[in-house]
Amino acid sequence: MPASKPAQQEEIVMSFTLSPFHRQILFIDAAVSGAAGLLMVAGAPFLSPLLGLPENLIFWAGLALFPFVAFLVAVARRGEASRLVLIDIIAINALWVAASFGLLASGAVAPTLLGYAFVVAQALAVALLAGLQLVGLRRTTANA
């Protein structure tokens, strides 16, 4: 018999203890995102001519990563989170991937070959992390 709507809603907001695997993936995402953010913020003037991407785009994209990193660390350190929070993290990563490929497809920028490689490589890395977080979400909620 399918769960009722209130039961489904309760499951979404109920906190789950994160599996060690899921916590590790969240910490890895935080470390990678933090390193990328630092590189992009500090290196925007140097990266812009190499990548063929606007300096402001690189800087602000990097700066936007810092609150996400703080959020990831807070969730991973706490060791428990609601299903909705975990889905939000995956969705944020998926949006980053979509925005990265959307930027390349839009024609709004004219990246160099290295710029294309940079955008594609970081998007694929984020997609991999999102996929691993989805595995972690399934493990976490299956164990609950």
Secondary structure as UniProt FT lines:
FT   HELIX           5..13
FT   STRAND          15..17
FT   HELIX           20..51
FT   HELIX           55..78
FT   STRAND          80..82
FT   HELIX           83..106
FT   HELIX           113..143
//
